[in-house]
Amino acid sequence: MKVARDPRFIRAFAGLPASIQERAEKKLALFLQNPRHPSLQTHKMEGGREIWEGRITEDYRFTFRIVGDLYQLRRIGTHDIYKSP
């Protein structure tokens, strides 16, 4: 599997608290091994768009798109990212 980080994802990640960055790195490593791991709770977002979401913590999420064999990480942050996934 190939993974690309959108510039918005990179900027948002840099702005996260250090403890959340550490947790996110662990979850993203798990995502690379198994995108459907139960702790990630990945699922397609509502609204008919081809955007998926995964869980970092109870309050933090990340969104991604699947384009062929590429997973494009789009956003990361609190539930506010749902306004523009």
PDB file as gemmi writes it, atoms N, CA and C in Angstrom:
CRYST1    1.000    1.000    1.000  90.00  90.00  90.00 P 1                      
ATOM      1  N   MET A   1       0.840  -1.167   0.000  1.00  0.00           N  
ATOM      2  CA  MET A   1       0.000   0.000   0.000  1.00  0.00           C  
ATOM      3  C   MET A   1       0.889   1.236   0.000  1.00  0.00           C  
ATOM      4  N   LYS A   2       0.490   2.225  -0.765  1.00  0.00           N  
ATOM      5  CA  LYS A   2       1.187   3.500  -0.801  1.00  0.00           C  
ATOM      6  C   LYS A   2       0.363   4.527  -0.030  1.00  0.00           C  
ATOM      7  N   VAL A   3       1.054   5.441   0.646  1.00  0.00           N  
ATOM      8  CA  VAL A   3       0.382   6.482   1.411  1.00  0.00           C  
ATOM      9  C   VAL A   3       0.988   7.825   1.035  1.00  0.00           C  
ATOM     10  N   ALA A   4       0.117   8.804   0.810  1.00  0.00           N  
ATOM     11  CA  ALA A   4       0.554  10.175   0.549  1.00  0.00           C  
ATOM     12  C   ALA A   4      -0.135  11.082   1.558  1.00  0.00           C  
ATOM     13  N   ARG A   5       0.585  12.078   2.032  1.00  0.00           N  
ATOM     14  CA  ARG A   5       0.018  13.038   2.984  1.00  0.00           C  
ATOM     15  C   ARG A   5      -0.236  14.359   2.259  1.00  0.00           C  
ATOM     16  N   ASP A   6      -1.486  14.763   2.242  1.00  0.00           N  
ATOM     17  CA  ASP A   6      -1.878  16.036   1.657  1.00  0.00           C  
ATOM     18  C   ASP A   6      -1.211  17.171   2.442  1.00  0.00           C  
ATOM     19  N   PRO A   7      -0.870  18.289   1.775  1.00  0.00           N  
ATOM     20  CA  PRO A   7      -0.281  19.418   2.520  1.00  0.00           C  
ATOM     21  C   PRO A   7      -1.143  19.876   3.701  1.00  0.00           C  
ATOM     22  N   ARG A   8      -2.466  19.834   3.574  1.00  0.00           N  
ATOM     23  CA  ARG A   8      -3.344  20.200   4.702  1.00  0.00           C  
ATOM     24  C   ARG A   8      -3.150  19.244   5.866  1.00  0.00           C  
ATOM     25  N   PHE A   9      -2.971  17.968   5.562  1.00  0.00           N  
ATOM     26  CA  PHE A   9      -2.728  16.970   6.600  1.00  0.00           C  
ATOM     27  C   PHE A   9      -1.416  17.283   7.319  1.00  0.00           C  
ATOM     28  N   ILE A  10      -0.384  17.574   6.558  1.00  0.00           N  
ATOM     29  CA  ILE A  10       0.940  17.856   7.141  1.00  0.00           C  
ATOM     30  C   ILE A  10       0.882  19.071   8.056  1.00  0.00           C  
ATOM     31  N   ARG A  11       0.231  20.150   7.599  1.00  0.00           N  
ATOM     32  CA  ARG A  11       0.107  21.364   8.423  1.00  0.00           C  
ATOM     33  C   ARG A  11      -0.700  21.094   9.686  1.00  0.00           C  
ATOM     34  N   ALA A  12      -1.822  20.390   9.540  1.00  0.00           N  
ATOM     35  CA  ALA A  12      -2.674  20.104  10.694  1.00  0.00           C  
ATOM     36  C   ALA A  12      -1.942  19.215  11.694  1.00  0.00           C  
ATOM     37  N   PHE A  13      -1.212  18.230  11.203  1.00  0.00           N  
ATOM     38  CA  PHE A  13      -0.464  17.334  12.084  1.00  0.00           C  
ATOM     39  C   PHE A  13       0.544  18.128  12.903  1.00  0.00           C  
ATOM     40  N   ALA A  14       1.238  19.061  12.267  1.00  0.00           N  
ATOM     41  CA  ALA A  14       2.248  19.872  12.959  1.00  0.00           C  
ATOM     42  C   ALA A  14       1.630  20.715  14.070  1.00  0.00           C  
ATOM     43  N   GLY A  15       0.348  21.055  13.936  1.00  0.00           N  
ATOM     44  CA  GLY A  15      -0.325  21.871  14.935  1.00  0.00           C  
ATOM     45  C   GLY A  15      -0.967  21.100  16.069  1.00  0.00           C  
ATOM     46  N   LEU A  16      -0.900  19.778  16.012  1.00  0.00           N  
ATOM     47  CA  LEU A  16      -1.492  18.960  17.068  1.00  0.00           C  
ATOM     48  C   LEU A  16      -0.625  18.985  18.321  1.00  0.00           C  
ATOM     49  N   PRO A  17      -1.238  18.793  19.496  1.00  0.00           N  
ATOM     50  CA  PRO A  17      -0.440  18.653  20.722  1.00  0.00           C  
ATOM     51  C   PRO A  17       0.525  17.471  20.580  1.00  0.00           C  
ATOM     52  N   ALA A  18       1.682  17.566  21.217  1.00  0.00           N  
ATOM     53  CA  ALA A  18       2.705  16.520  21.111  1.00  0.00           C  
ATOM     54  C   ALA A  18       2.168  15.144  21.487  1.00  0.00           C  
ATOM     55  N   SER A  19       1.342  15.070  22.515  1.00  0.00           N  
ATOM     56  CA  SER A  19       0.808  13.764  22.940  1.00  0.00           C  
ATOM     57  C   SER A  19      -0.088  13.164  21.858  1.00  0.00           C  
ATOM     58  N   ILE A  20      -0.831  14.008  21.157  1.00  0.00           N  
ATOM     59  CA  ILE A  20      -1.701  13.520  20.084  1.00  0.00           C  
ATOM     60  C   ILE A  20      -0.860  13.140  18.865  1.00  0.00           C  
ATOM     61  N   GLN A  21       0.204  13.889  18.596  1.00  0.00           N  
ATOM     62  CA  GLN A  21       1.097  13.528  17.496  1.00  0.00           C  
ATOM     63  C   GLN A  21       1.681  12.139  17.718  1.00  0.00           C  
ATOM     64  N   GLU A  22       2.122  11.859  18.942  1.00  0.00           N  
ATOM     65  CA  GLU A  22       2.675  10.544  19.258  1.00  0.00           C  
ATOM     66  C   GLU A  22       1.636   9.449  19.047  1.00  0.00           C  
ATOM     67  N   ARG A  23       0.453   9.696  19.544  1.00  0.00           N  
ATOM     68  CA  ARG A  23      -0.638   8.715  19.398  1.00  0.00           C  
ATOM     69  C   ARG A  23      -0.994   8.525  17.931  1.00  0.00           C  
ATOM     70  N   ALA A  24      -1.027   9.632  17.185  1.00  0.00           N  
ATOM     71  CA  ALA A  24      -1.356   9.571  15.762  1.00  0.00           C  
ATOM     72  C   ALA A  24      -0.304   8.780  14.995  1.00  0.00           C  
ATOM     73  N   GLU A  25       0.966   8.967  15.306  1.00  0.00           N  
ATOM     74  CA  GLU A  25       2.028   8.207  14.631  1.00  0.00           C  
ATOM     75  C   GLU A  25       1.824   6.714  14.837  1.00  0.00           C  
ATOM     76  N   LYS A  26       1.475   6.316  16.045  1.00  0.00           N  
ATOM     77  CA  LYS A  26       1.236   4.896  16.332  1.00  0.00           C  
ATOM     78  C   LYS A  26       0.031   4.378  15.540  1.00  0.00           C  
ATOM     79  N   LYS A  27      -1.037   5.171  15.530  1.00  0.00           N  
ATOM     80  CA  LYS A  27      -2.242   4.744  14.807  1.00  0.00           C  
ATOM     81  C   LYS A  27      -2.004   4.709  13.298  1.00  0.00           C  
ATOM     82  N   LEU A  28      -1.230   5.663  12.778  1.00  0.00           N  
ATOM     83  CA  LEU A  28      -0.953   5.673  11.345  1.00  0.00           C  
ATOM     84  C   LEU A  28      -0.039   4.509  10.956  1.00  0.00           C  
ATOM     85  N   ALA A  29       0.877   4.127  11.832  1.00  0.00           N  
ATOM     86  CA  ALA A  29       1.701   2.940  11.572  1.00  0.00           C  
ATOM     87  C   ALA A  29       0.812   1.698  11.525  1.00  0.00           C  
ATOM     88  N   LEU A  30      -0.145   1.633  12.432  1.00  0.00           N  
ATOM     89  CA  LEU A  30      -1.107   0.534  12.432  1.00  0.00           C  
ATOM     90  C   LEU A  30      -1.941   0.558  11.151  1.00  0.00           C  
ATOM     91  N   PHE A  31      -2.339   1.751  10.732  1.00  0.00           N  
ATOM     92  CA  PHE A  31      -3.103   1.931   9.502  1.00  0.00           C  
ATOM     93  C   PHE A  31      -2.329   1.380   8.302  1.00  0.00           C  
ATOM     94  N   LEU A  32      -1.020   1.607   8.262  1.00  0.00           N  
ATOM     95  CA  LEU A  32      -0.202   1.094   7.166  1.00  0.00           C  
ATOM     96  C   LEU A  32      -0.163  -0.430   7.150  1.00  0.00           C  
ATOM     97  N   GLN A  33      -0.181  -1.028   8.332  1.00  0.00           N  
ATOM     98  CA  GLN A  33      -0.164  -2.483   8.436  1.00  0.00           C  
ATOM     99  C   GLN A  33      -1.521  -3.090   8.112  1.00  0.00           C  
ATOM    100  N   ASN A  34      -2.586  -2.433   8.600  1.00  0.00           N  
ATOM    101  CA  ASN A  34      -3.933  -2.978   8.443  1.00  0.00           C  
ATOM    102  C   ASN A  34      -4.950  -1.841   8.515  1.00  0.00           C  
ATOM    103  N   PRO A  35      -5.333  -1.276   7.369  1.00  0.00           N  
ATOM    104  CA  PRO A  35      -6.275  -0.155   7.374  1.00  0.00           C  
ATOM    105  C   PRO A  35      -7.630  -0.471   8.018  1.00  0.00           C  
ATOM    106  N   ARG A  36      -7.936  -1.726   8.163  1.00  0.00           N  
ATOM    107  CA  ARG A  36      -9.223  -2.120   8.751  1.00  0.00           C  
ATOM    108  C   ARG A  36      -9.088  -2.605  10.194  1.00  0.00           C  
ATOM    109  N   HIS A  37      -7.975  -2.285  10.840  1.00  0.00           N  
ATOM    110  CA  HIS A  37      -7.790  -2.715  12.228  1.00  0.00           C  
ATOM    111  C   HIS A  37      -8.948  -2.170  13.072  1.00  0.00           C  
ATOM    112  N   PRO A  38      -9.528  -2.990  13.937  1.00  0.00           N  
ATOM    113  CA  PRO A  38     -10.698  -2.568  14.715  1.00  0.00           C  
ATOM    114  C   PRO A  38     -10.484  -1.293  15.538  1.00  0.00           C  
ATOM    115  N   SER A  39      -9.283  -1.065  16.054  1.00  0.00           N  
ATOM    116  CA  SER A  39      -9.077   0.121  16.890  1.00  0.00           C  
ATOM    117  C   SER A  39      -9.129   1.419  16.084  1.00  0.00           C  
ATOM    118  N   LEU A  40      -8.967   1.330  14.765  1.00  0.00           N  
ATOM    119  CA  LEU A  40      -9.032   2.525  13.920  1.00  0.00           C  
ATOM    120  C   LEU A  40     -10.473   2.918  13.574  1.00  0.00           C  
ATOM    121  N   GLN A  41     -11.354   1.955  13.652  1.00  0.00           N  
ATOM    122  CA  GLN A  41     -12.764   2.176  13.343  1.00  0.00           C  
ATOM    123  C   GLN A  41     -12.945   2.890  12.001  1.00  0.00           C  
ATOM    124  N   THR A  42     -12.205   2.466  10.993  1.00  0.00           N  
ATOM    125  CA  THR A  42     -12.325   3.105   9.682  1.00  0.00           C  
ATOM    126  C   THR A  42     -13.671   2.794   9.060  1.00  0.00           C  
ATOM    127  N   HIS A  43     -14.237   3.810   8.439  1.00  0.00           N  
ATOM    128  CA  HIS A  43     -15.484   3.641   7.705  1.00  0.00           C  
ATOM    129  C   HIS A  43     -15.668   4.814   6.739  1.00  0.00           C  
ATOM    130  N   LYS A  44     -16.475   4.572   5.750  1.00  0.00           N  
ATOM    131  CA  LYS A  44     -16.759   5.588   4.743  1.00  0.00           C  
ATOM    132  C   LYS A  44     -17.651   6.661   5.355  1.00  0.00           C  
ATOM    133  N   MET A  45     -17.324   7.917   5.081  1.00  0.00           N  
ATOM    134  CA  MET A  45     -18.130   9.011   5.622  1.00  0.00           C  
ATOM    135  C   MET A  45     -19.456   9.094   4.872  1.00  0.00           C  
ATOM    136  N   GLU A  46     -20.443   9.630   5.539  1.00  0.00           N  
ATOM    137  CA  GLU A  46     -21.754   9.812   4.924  1.00  0.00           C  
ATOM    138  C   GLU A  46     -21.692  10.935   3.899  1.00  0.00           C  
ATOM    139  N   GLY A  47     -22.625  10.920   2.963  1.00  0.00           N  
ATOM    140  CA  GLY A  47     -22.725  12.008   2.012  1.00  0.00           C  
ATOM    141  C   GLY A  47     -22.362  11.624   0.589  1.00  0.00           C  
ATOM    142  N   GLY A  48     -22.047  10.353   0.353  1.00  0.00           N  
ATOM    143  CA  GLY A  48     -21.796   9.910  -1.002  1.00  0.00           C  
ATOM    144  C   GLY A  48     -20.425  10.252  -1.557  1.00  0.00           C  
ATOM    145  N   ARG A  49     -19.615  10.964  -0.791  1.00  0.00           N  
ATOM    146  CA  ARG A  49     -18.271  11.279  -1.257  1.00  0.00           C  
ATOM    147  C   ARG A  49     -17.362  10.094  -0.963  1.00  0.00           C  
ATOM    148  N   GLU A  50     -16.300   9.986  -1.692  1.00  0.00           N  
ATOM    149  CA  GLU A  50     -15.369   8.869  -1.516  1.00  0.00           C  
ATOM    150  C   GLU A  50     -14.314   9.194  -0.466  1.00  0.00           C  
ATOM    151  N   ILE A  51     -14.760   9.640   0.690  1.00  0.00           N  
ATOM    152  CA  ILE A  51     -13.854   9.982   1.775  1.00  0.00           C  
ATOM    153  C   ILE A  51     -14.137   9.059   2.955  1.00  0.00           C  
ATOM    154  N   TRP A  52     -13.063   8.567   3.531  1.00  0.00           N  
ATOM    155  CA  TRP A  52     -13.130   7.659   4.667  1.00  0.00           C  
ATOM    156  C   TRP A  52     -12.571   8.360   5.890  1.00  0.00           C  
ATOM    157  N   GLU A  53     -12.870   7.818   7.060  1.00  0.00           N  
ATOM    158  CA  GLU A  53     -12.308   8.368   8.288  1.00  0.00           C  
ATOM    159  C   GLU A  53     -11.780   7.243   9.162  1.00  0.00           C  
ATOM    160  N   GLY A  54     -10.828   7.608  10.020  1.00  0.00           N  
ATOM    161  CA  GLY A  54     -10.266   6.682  10.983  1.00  0.00           C  
ATOM    162  C   GLY A  54     -10.104   7.388  12.316  1.00  0.00           C  
ATOM    163  N   ARG A  55      -9.996   6.623  13.353  1.00  0.00           N  
ATOM    164  CA  ARG A  55      -9.957   7.163  14.716  1.00  0.00           C  
ATOM    165  C   ARG A  55      -8.534   7.159  15.275  1.00  0.00           C  
ATOM    166  N   ILE A  56      -8.144   8.297  15.837  1.00  0.00           N  
ATOM    167  CA  ILE A  56      -6.887   8.402  16.564  1.00  0.00           C  
ATOM    168  C   ILE A  56      -7.180   8.225  18.062  1.00  0.00           C  
ATOM    169  N   THR A  57      -8.091   9.047  18.585  1.00  0.00           N  
ATOM    170  CA  THR A  57      -8.558   8.953  19.969  1.00  0.00           C  
ATOM    171  C   THR A  57     -10.065   9.187  19.941  1.00  0.00           C  
ATOM    172  N   GLU A  58     -10.654   9.282  21.093  1.00  0.00           N  
ATOM    173  CA  GLU A  58     -12.085   9.565  21.159  1.00  0.00           C  
ATOM    174  C   GLU A  58     -12.407  10.909  20.500  1.00  0.00           C  
ATOM    175  N   ASP A  59     -11.495  11.872  20.597  1.00  0.00           N  
ATOM    176  CA  ASP A  59     -11.748  13.218  20.084  1.00  0.00           C  
ATOM    177  C   ASP A  59     -11.036  13.554  18.781  1.00  0.00           C  
ATOM    178  N   TYR A  60     -10.079  12.751  18.361  1.00  0.00           N  
ATOM    179  CA  TYR A  60      -9.292  13.059  17.166  1.00  0.00           C  
ATOM    180  C   TYR A  60      -9.491  12.007  16.086  1.00  0.00           C  
ATOM    181  N   ARG A  61      -9.592  12.486  14.845  1.00  0.00           N  
ATOM    182  CA  ARG A  61      -9.838  11.634  13.685  1.00  0.00           C  
ATOM    183  C   ARG A  61      -8.895  12.023  12.552  1.00  0.00           C  
ATOM    184  N   PHE A  62      -8.819  11.158  11.553  1.00  0.00           N  
ATOM    185  CA  PHE A  62      -8.148  11.510  10.305  1.00  0.00           C  
ATOM    186  C   PHE A  62      -9.043  11.082   9.154  1.00  0.00           C  
ATOM    187  N   THR A  63      -8.931  11.773   8.035  1.00  0.00           N  
ATOM    188  CA  THR A  63      -9.706  11.410   6.858  1.00  0.00           C  
ATOM    189  C   THR A  63      -8.742  11.044   5.733  1.00  0.00           C  
ATOM    190  N   PHE A  64      -9.239  10.209   4.828  1.00  0.00           N  
ATOM    191  CA  PHE A  64      -8.411   9.776   3.712  1.00  0.00           C  
ATOM    192  C   PHE A  64      -9.287   9.370   2.535  1.00  0.00           C  
ATOM    193  N   ARG A  65      -8.661   9.333   1.371  1.00  0.00           N  
ATOM    194  CA  ARG A  65      -9.305   8.839   0.156  1.00  0.00           C  
ATOM    195  C   ARG A  65      -8.500   7.662  -0.345  1.00  0.00           C  
ATOM    196  N   ILE A  66      -9.164   6.770  -1.024  1.00  0.00           N  
ATOM    197  CA  ILE A  66      -8.498   5.639  -1.650  1.00  0.00           C  
ATOM    198  C   ILE A  66      -8.532   5.882  -3.154  1.00  0.00           C  
ATOM    199  N   VAL A  67      -7.350   6.005  -3.742  1.00  0.00           N  
ATOM    200  CA  VAL A  67      -7.232   6.250  -5.178  1.00  0.00           C  
ATOM    201  C   VAL A  67      -6.359   5.127  -5.744  1.00  0.00           C  
ATOM    202  N   GLY A  68      -7.006   4.115  -6.291  1.00  0.00           N  
ATOM    203  CA  GLY A  68      -6.265   2.942  -6.770  1.00  0.00           C  
ATOM    204  C   GLY A  68      -5.601   2.250  -5.597  1.00  0.00           C  
ATOM    205  N   ASP A  69      -4.267   2.140  -5.642  1.00  0.00           N  
ATOM    206  CA  ASP A  69      -3.541   1.516  -4.533  1.00  0.00           C  
ATOM    207  C   ASP A  69      -2.906   2.565  -3.620  1.00  0.00           C  
ATOM    208  N   LEU A  70      -3.387   3.800  -3.708  1.00  0.00           N  
ATOM    209  CA  LEU A  70      -2.870   4.904  -2.893  1.00  0.00           C  
ATOM    210  C   LEU A  70      -3.886   5.324  -1.844  1.00  0.00           C  
ATOM    211  N   TYR A  71      -3.425   5.450  -0.614  1.00  0.00           N  
ATOM    212  CA  TYR A  71      -4.234   6.016   0.465  1.00  0.00           C  
ATOM    213  C   TYR A  71      -3.764   7.452   0.648  1.00  0.00           C  
ATOM    214  N   GLN A  72      -4.639   8.404   0.348  1.00  0.00           N  
ATOM    215  CA  GLN A  72      -4.300   9.824   0.446  1.00  0.00           C  
ATOM    216  C   GLN A  72      -4.833  10.365   1.771  1.00  0.00           C  
ATOM    217  N   LEU A  73      -3.923  10.637   2.713  1.00  0.00           N  
ATOM    218  CA  LEU A  73      -4.320  11.209   4.003  1.00  0.00           C  
ATOM    219  C   LEU A  73      -4.657  12.671   3.786  1.00  0.00           C  
ATOM    220  N   ARG A  74      -5.885  13.062   4.119  1.00  0.00           N  
ATOM    221  CA  ARG A  74      -6.385  14.390   3.792  1.00  0.00           C  
ATOM    222  C   ARG A  74      -6.382  15.363   4.964  1.00  0.00           C  
ATOM    223  N   ARG A  75      -6.969  14.957   6.076  1.00  0.00           N  
ATOM    224  CA  ARG A  75      -7.129  15.846   7.234  1.00  0.00           C  
ATOM    225  C   ARG A  75      -6.863  15.058   8.507  1.00  0.00           C  
ATOM    226  N   ILE A  76      -6.506  15.781   9.568  1.00  0.00           N  
ATOM    227  CA  ILE A  76      -6.349  15.183  10.885  1.00  0.00           C  
ATOM    228  C   ILE A  76      -6.692  16.257  11.908  1.00  0.00           C  
ATOM    229  N   GLY A  77      -7.411  15.886  12.947  1.00  0.00           N  
ATOM    230  CA  GLY A  77      -7.781  16.844  13.980  1.00  0.00           C  
ATOM    231  C   GLY A  77      -9.015  16.391  14.733  1.00  0.00           C  
ATOM    232  N   THR A  78      -9.639  17.356  15.402  1.00  0.00           N  
ATOM    233  CA  THR A  78     -10.861  17.059  16.150  1.00  0.00           C  
ATOM    234  C   THR A  78     -12.027  16.900  15.182  1.00  0.00           C  
ATOM    235  N   HIS A  79     -13.204  16.709  15.720  1.00  0.00           N  
ATOM    236  CA  HIS A  79     -14.380  16.514  14.878  1.00  0.00           C  
ATOM    237  C   HIS A  79     -14.643  17.705  13.948  1.00  0.00           C  
ATOM    238  N   ASP A  80     -14.001  18.817  14.162  1.00  0.00           N  
ATOM    239  CA  ASP A  80     -14.159  19.969  13.274  1.00  0.00           C  
ATOM    240  C   ASP A  80     -13.735  19.664  11.846  1.00  0.00           C  
ATOM    241  N   ILE A  81     -12.905  18.645  11.666  1.00  0.00           N  
ATOM    242  CA  ILE A  81     -12.460  18.328  10.303  1.00  0.00           C  
ATOM    243  C   ILE A  81     -13.617  17.839   9.437  1.00  0.00           C  
ATOM    244  N   TYR A  82     -14.702  17.418  10.065  1.00  0.00           N  
ATOM    245  CA  TYR A  82     -15.855  16.945   9.291  1.00  0.00           C  
ATOM    246  C   TYR A  82     -16.513  18.068   8.501  1.00  0.00           C  
ATOM    247  N   LYS A  83     -16.262  19.306   8.890  1.00  0.00           N  
ATOM    248  CA  LYS A  83     -16.834  20.427   8.149  1.00  0.00           C  
ATOM    249  C   LYS A  83     -16.242  20.521   6.747  1.00  0.00           C  
ATOM    250  N   SER A  84     -15.005  20.053   6.608  1.00  0.00           N  
ATOM    251  CA  SER A  84     -14.322  20.062   5.307  1.00  0.00           C  
ATOM    252  C   SER A  84     -13.358  18.887   5.272  1.00  0.00           C  
ATOM    253  N   PRO A  85     -13.889  17.657   5.114  1.00  0.00           N  
ATOM    254  CA  PRO A  85     -13.055  16.458   5.231  1.00  0.00           C  
ATOM    255  C   PRO A  85     -12.034  16.341   4.133  1.00  0.00           C  
TER     256      PRO A  85                                                      
END                                                                             
